[in-house]
Amino acid sequence: MTEKNKKPSIDDIAKSLGVSKTLVSMVLNNKTQKYGISETTRKRVEEKIEEMGFLPNKAARRLRTGKSFLIGIIVPDISNPFYSKIIREIEDKVQLNGYHLMACSSDEDSEKEMNLIKMLVDSQQVDGLILSTTLKTASELDFLSKRNFPYVLMDRTLEDVDVPSVGVDNKTGAYNATEMLIKAGAKNVAMFSISPGYISTIEERKKGYLNALKANKLNVKADMLFEIPFSDIKNSVFEHLDELLNKKTKSIDGIFAANNNIALACMEYFREKKIKVPEKLKFVSFDDIDVFHFSNPTISAIEQPLSDIGSWSIKLLFELLEGDSETRKPVHINLPTKFIARTSC
């Protein structure tokens, strides 16, 4: 690299201002208040940093404003159409407000999620977070609350955590899905849900499923509720369906799939085993994805308002970023779902 093209160093900044490298380093690391550096000196150093191109414009902007203009979002699986469409909506809104989005997948792993949160908050210094969490208790996020760090819970909630949240009426949606199976003639309806079962959306969908069975005077059978591990959805679904459909004592005539990944695994099983739907089995999915419109049979599903989920999530986060999050009462949005009737039931 020629002398002309050489990137400026801390030493170059210090020499040009006639100050020490230590002083420049203090400014770079936001430690001027701690060491009693005057506001005038701090601004002089920041202006010289930007003038000499020592940092990218984005980093210099962070120095001036105290913001990174980055928003983090953590979801269980970015590749899931449910989450990818919501993220797309959020990304558009984020960019309109001069921010950028960093999206991560937790893979339904609470330990991985905690590591991602710490990475985004401490290493990337995001200004706020949107979480579709796999964590079990609110206490695991205490470190964010103690720092008054702005975050919004999306899709999934936690008990005893008083932060803004956006979700849907999972219980009513699951009730409607199960009742439609029953109205279509199903008497033995199994529910396949994702693991871990403590996740708020799964708990609510289970309640809706059980309430529909009771309301229609059908027996509630513990061996008709299955938790499918996120890491092995296809094999687990195939194993359970083999068991259910090959034993007369556990014969089923309806399946409620609690999310689209499970539904897709069920559809693959039906195709491979030549199971006729809806003749042999009535079938409904929670979540409506594009393939359900074109499959044979087409799949009845609970439609969630993905655009509204994304819009509300980022709206509430920006309100935290722009307002007084200490005094503002958290808003909890609970959006309605819609049953889409197709040929599978």
C-alpha positions as CSV (number, residue, x, y, z in Angstrom):
1,M,0.0,0.0,0.0
2,T,1.5,3.4,-1.0
3,E,1.9,6.2,1.5
4,K,-0.8,8.1,-0.3
5,N,-3.3,5.3,0.0
6,K,-2.3,4.3,3.6
7,K,-5.3,4.1,6.0
8,P,-5.0,6.6,8.9
9,S,-4.2,5.1,12.3
10,I,-4.9,6.3,15.8
11,D,-1.4,7.7,15.9
12,D,-2.1,9.8,12.7
13,I,-5.3,11.2,14.3
14,A,-3.5,12.0,17.5
15,K,-0.6,13.8,15.7
16,S,-2.9,15.8,13.5
17,L,-4.6,17.2,16.6
18,G,-1.6,17.4,18.9
19,V,-3.2,15.0,21.5
20,S,-2.2,11.6,22.8
21,K,-3.2,8.3,21.3
22,T,-4.8,7.4,24.7
23,L,-7.2,10.4,24.3
24,V,-8.2,9.3,20.8
25,S,-8.8,5.8,22.1
26,M,-11.0,7.1,24.9
27,V,-13.2,8.9,22.4
28,L,-13.4,5.8,20.1
29,N,-14.5,3.7,23.1
30,N,-17.0,6.2,24.5
31,K,-15.1,6.7,27.7
32,T,-14.8,10.5,27.6
33,Q,-17.2,11.1,30.5
34,K,-15.6,8.4,32.6
35,Y,-12.2,10.1,32.3
36,G,-13.4,13.7,32.4
37,I,-12.7,14.6,28.8
38,S,-14.5,17.8,27.8
39,E,-17.3,17.9,25.3
40,T,-15.3,20.3,23.0
41,T,-12.3,18.0,22.9
42,R,-14.5,14.9,22.2
43,K,-16.2,16.7,19.2
44,R,-12.8,17.8,17.9
45,V,-11.6,14.3,17.9
46,E,-14.8,12.9,16.4
47,E,-14.7,15.4,13.6
48,K,-11.1,14.6,12.8
49,I,-11.8,10.9,12.8
50,E,-14.5,11.4,10.2
51,E,-12.5,13.9,8.2
52,M,-9.5,11.5,7.9
53,G,-11.7,8.5,7.2
54,F,-10.4,6.5,10.1
55,L,-13.8,4.8,10.5
56,P,-16.6,4.1,8.1
57,N,-19.3,6.7,8.0
58,K,-21.6,4.4,9.9
59,A,-19.2,4.0,12.8
60,A,-18.6,7.8,12.9
61,R,-22.3,8.2,13.0
62,R,-22.5,5.9,16.0
63,L,-19.9,8.1,17.7
64,R,-22.0,11.2,17.2
65,T,-25.4,9.8,18.0
66,G,-24.7,6.9,20.4
67,K,-26.7,4.7,18.1
68,S,-25.7,1.8,15.8
69,F,-28.8,2.1,13.7
70,L,-29.0,-1.7,13.7
71,I,-32.0,-3.7,14.8
72,G,-31.7,-7.4,15.7
73,I,-34.3,-10.1,15.2
74,I,-34.1,-13.7,16.4
75,V,-36.6,-16.3,15.3
76,P,-36.5,-20.1,15.5
77,D,-36.0,-20.6,11.8
78,I,-35.4,-17.9,9.1
79,S,-36.1,-20.4,6.3
80,N,-39.7,-21.0,7.6
81,P,-42.0,-19.1,5.3
82,F,-44.0,-17.8,8.4
83,Y,-40.9,-16.1,9.7
84,S,-39.3,-15.1,6.4
85,K,-42.4,-13.2,5.3
86,I,-42.6,-11.4,8.7
87,I,-38.9,-10.5,8.5
88,R,-39.3,-9.1,5.0
89,E,-42.1,-6.8,6.3
90,I,-39.9,-5.7,9.2
91,E,-36.9,-5.1,7.0
92,D,-38.8,-2.8,4.7
93,K,-40.0,-0.7,7.7
94,V,-36.6,-0.7,9.3
95,Q,-34.9,0.7,6.1
96,L,-37.5,3.4,5.7
97,N,-36.5,4.6,9.1
98,G,-32.7,4.7,8.3
99,Y,-31.9,1.4,10.1
100,H,-30.6,-2.0,9.1
101,L,-31.7,-5.4,10.2
102,M,-29.7,-8.3,11.4
103,A,-31.7,-11.6,11.4
104,C,-30.7,-14.8,13.2
105,S,-32.1,-18.3,13.7
106,S,-32.1,-20.0,17.2
107,D,-33.1,-23.4,15.9
108,E,-35.5,-23.8,18.9
109,D,-32.3,-23.9,21.0
110,S,-32.5,-21.7,24.1
111,E,-28.8,-21.8,24.7
112,K,-28.1,-20.7,21.1
113,E,-30.7,-18.0,21.5
114,M,-29.0,-16.6,24.6
115,N,-25.6,-16.5,22.8
116,L,-27.2,-14.7,19.8
117,I,-28.9,-12.1,22.1
118,K,-25.5,-11.4,23.8
119,M,-23.7,-11.2,20.5
120,L,-26.2,-8.8,19.0
121,V,-26.4,-6.6,22.1
122,D,-22.8,-6.6,23.2
123,S,-20.7,-7.2,20.0
124,Q,-22.9,-5.7,17.3
125,Q,-24.4,-3.1,19.7
126,V,-27.9,-3.2,18.1
127,D,-30.2,-0.5,19.3
128,G,-33.1,-2.9,19.9
129,L,-34.3,-6.5,19.5
130,I,-37.3,-8.4,18.3
131,L,-37.5,-11.9,19.8
132,S,-39.6,-14.9,18.9
133,T,-38.2,-16.7,21.8
134,T,-37.5,-20.3,22.7
135,L,-36.6,-19.3,26.3
136,K,-38.7,-20.8,29.1
137,T,-38.8,-18.0,31.7
138,A,-38.8,-14.3,31.8
139,S,-35.9,-14.3,34.3
140,E,-33.5,-15.3,31.5
141,L,-34.0,-11.9,30.0
142,D,-33.5,-10.0,33.3
143,F,-30.1,-8.8,32.1
144,L,-31.8,-6.8,29.3
145,S,-34.4,-5.4,31.6
146,K,-31.8,-4.2,34.1
147,R,-30.0,-2.4,31.3
148,N,-33.3,-0.9,30.2
149,F,-32.5,-2.4,26.8
150,P,-35.5,-2.1,24.4
151,Y,-37.0,-5.3,23.0
152,V,-40.3,-6.6,21.8
153,L,-41.6,-10.2,22.0
154,M,-43.1,-11.4,18.7
155,D,-45.3,-14.4,18.1
156,R,-44.4,-15.9,21.4
157,T,-44.8,-14.5,24.9
158,L,-43.3,-15.1,28.4
159,E,-45.1,-14.9,31.7
160,D,-44.1,-12.2,34.1
161,V,-42.2,-10.1,31.6
162,D,-43.6,-6.6,31.1
163,V,-42.5,-5.7,27.6
164,P,-44.4,-5.0,24.4
165,S,-45.6,-8.1,22.6
166,V,-47.3,-9.0,19.3
167,G,-49.0,-12.3,18.7
168,V,-52.2,-13.9,17.4
169,D,-55.2,-15.6,19.1
170,N,-53.7,-19.1,18.9
171,K,-56.3,-20.7,21.2
172,T,-59.3,-19.6,19.0
173,G,-57.4,-20.5,15.8
174,A,-56.7,-24.0,17.1
175,Y,-60.2,-24.4,18.3
176,N,-61.6,-23.5,14.9
177,A,-59.2,-25.8,13.1
178,T,-60.1,-28.8,15.3
179,E,-63.8,-28.0,15.1
180,M,-63.7,-27.9,11.3
181,L,-62.1,-31.4,11.4
182,I,-64.9,-32.6,13.6
183,K,-67.6,-31.0,11.5
184,A,-66.1,-32.7,8.5
185,G,-66.7,-36.1,10.2
186,A,-63.5,-36.7,12.2
187,K,-64.0,-38.5,15.5
188,N,-60.5,-39.3,16.5
189,V,-58.3,-36.2,16.0
190,A,-54.6,-36.2,16.7
191,M,-52.6,-33.1,17.2
192,F,-48.9,-32.9,16.2
193,S,-47.1,-29.9,17.8
194,I,-43.5,-28.8,17.8
195,S,-41.1,-29.2,20.7
196,P,-40.4,-27.7,23.3
197,G,-44.0,-27.8,24.5
198,Y,-43.7,-25.0,27.0
199,I,-43.6,-22.4,24.1
200,S,-46.6,-20.1,24.6
201,T,-48.0,-20.5,21.1
202,I,-47.9,-24.3,21.4
203,E,-49.5,-24.2,24.9
204,E,-52.3,-22.0,23.5
205,R,-52.9,-24.2,20.5
206,K,-53.1,-27.3,22.7
207,K,-55.7,-25.6,24.8
208,G,-57.8,-24.7,21.7
209,Y,-57.5,-28.3,20.4
210,L,-58.6,-29.8,23.8
211,N,-61.4,-27.2,24.2
212,A,-62.8,-28.1,20.8
213,L,-62.8,-31.9,21.6
214,K,-64.6,-31.2,24.9
215,A,-67.1,-28.8,23.4
216,N,-68.0,-31.5,20.9
217,K,-68.2,-34.2,23.5
218,L,-65.3,-36.2,22.1
219,N,-62.9,-38.1,24.4
220,V,-59.6,-36.4,25.2
221,K,-56.8,-39.0,24.7
222,A,-53.3,-38.2,26.0
223,D,-51.8,-40.6,23.3
224,M,-53.3,-38.4,20.5
225,L,-51.0,-35.5,21.4
226,F,-47.5,-35.6,20.0
227,E,-44.5,-33.3,20.4
228,I,-42.3,-33.3,17.3
229,P,-38.6,-32.4,17.8
230,F,-37.5,-29.4,15.7
231,S,-34.2,-31.2,14.8
232,D,-35.9,-34.3,13.4
233,I,-39.4,-33.3,12.1
234,K,-39.8,-35.7,9.1
235,N,-38.6,-38.9,10.8
236,S,-40.6,-38.2,13.9
237,V,-43.8,-37.5,12.0
238,F,-43.4,-40.6,9.9
239,E,-42.7,-42.8,13.0
240,H,-45.8,-41.5,14.8
241,L,-48.1,-41.8,11.7
242,D,-46.9,-45.3,11.1
243,E,-47.9,-46.2,14.7
244,L,-51.2,-44.4,14.6
245,L,-52.4,-45.7,11.2
246,N,-51.2,-49.3,11.6
247,K,-52.8,-50.0,15.0
248,K,-56.5,-50.4,15.2
249,T,-56.6,-49.4,18.8
250,K,-55.1,-46.0,17.9
251,S,-56.9,-45.4,14.6
252,I,-57.3,-41.8,13.7
253,D,-59.4,-40.0,11.1
254,G,-58.2,-36.4,11.6
255,I,-54.9,-34.6,12.1
256,F,-54.3,-31.0,13.3
257,A,-50.7,-30.0,12.5
258,A,-49.7,-27.1,14.8
259,N,-47.3,-25.5,12.3
260,N,-46.4,-25.6,8.6
261,N,-43.2,-27.6,8.9
262,I,-45.1,-30.4,10.6
263,A,-47.9,-30.1,8.0
264,L,-45.3,-30.5,5.1
265,A,-43.9,-33.6,6.7
266,C,-47.4,-35.0,7.0
267,M,-48.1,-34.3,3.4
268,E,-45.0,-36.1,2.3
269,Y,-46.0,-39.1,4.4
270,F,-49.5,-39.1,2.8
271,R,-47.9,-39.0,-0.7
272,E,-45.4,-41.8,0.0
273,K,-47.9,-44.1,1.7
274,K,-50.7,-43.2,-0.7
275,I,-53.0,-42.1,2.1
276,K,-56.1,-40.5,0.7
277,V,-57.0,-37.1,2.1
278,P,-59.7,-36.3,3.0
279,E,-61.3,-39.7,2.3
280,K,-59.2,-41.6,4.9
281,L,-57.9,-38.6,6.9
282,K,-59.2,-35.1,7.4
283,F,-56.3,-32.6,7.7
284,V,-55.8,-29.0,8.8
285,S,-52.6,-26.9,9.4
286,F,-52.0,-24.0,11.6
287,D,-50.2,-21.5,9.3
288,D,-51.0,-21.0,5.7
289,I,-48.2,-21.2,3.1
290,D,-48.2,-20.9,-0.6
291,V,-47.8,-24.6,-1.3
292,F,-51.1,-25.3,0.4
293,H,-52.9,-23.5,-2.4
294,F,-51.5,-25.7,-5.1
295,S,-51.1,-29.2,-3.5
296,N,-53.4,-32.1,-4.2
297,P,-55.5,-32.0,-2.1
298,T,-55.3,-28.3,-1.3
299,I,-54.8,-27.8,2.5
300,S,-57.2,-26.2,4.9
301,A,-55.3,-23.9,7.2
302,I,-55.3,-21.2,9.8
303,E,-54.1,-18.0,8.2
304,Q,-52.1,-15.6,10.4
305,P,-51.8,-11.9,9.5
306,L,-48.1,-11.9,8.8
307,S,-47.8,-8.4,7.5
308,D,-49.6,-7.0,10.6
309,I,-47.4,-9.1,12.9
310,G,-44.3,-7.6,11.3
311,S,-45.6,-4.0,11.2
312,W,-46.8,-4.0,14.8
313,S,-43.5,-5.5,16.1
314,I,-41.3,-2.9,14.5
315,K,-43.8,-0.1,15.4
316,L,-43.7,-1.0,19.1
317,L,-39.9,-1.3,19.0
318,F,-39.5,2.1,17.4
319,E,-41.8,3.6,20.0
320,L,-39.4,2.3,22.7
321,L,-36.4,3.7,20.9
322,E,-38.0,7.1,20.4
323,G,-39.9,7.5,23.6
324,D,-39.5,7.1,27.4
325,S,-39.4,3.3,27.8
326,E,-39.2,3.6,31.6
327,T,-42.7,5.3,31.9
328,R,-44.5,4.0,28.8
329,K,-46.9,1.2,29.6
330,P,-46.1,-1.8,27.4
331,V,-48.6,-2.6,24.7
332,H,-49.8,-6.2,24.0
333,I,-51.2,-6.8,20.6
334,N,-53.3,-10.0,20.0
335,L,-54.4,-10.3,16.4
336,P,-57.2,-12.5,15.0
337,T,-56.6,-15.5,12.7
338,K,-58.7,-16.7,9.8
339,F,-59.7,-20.3,8.8
340,I,-59.1,-21.0,5.2
341,A,-61.3,-23.9,4.0
342,R,-59.9,-26.1,1.3
343,T,-60.3,-29.7,0.2
344,S,-58.2,-31.5,2.9
345,C,-61.2,-31.5,5.3
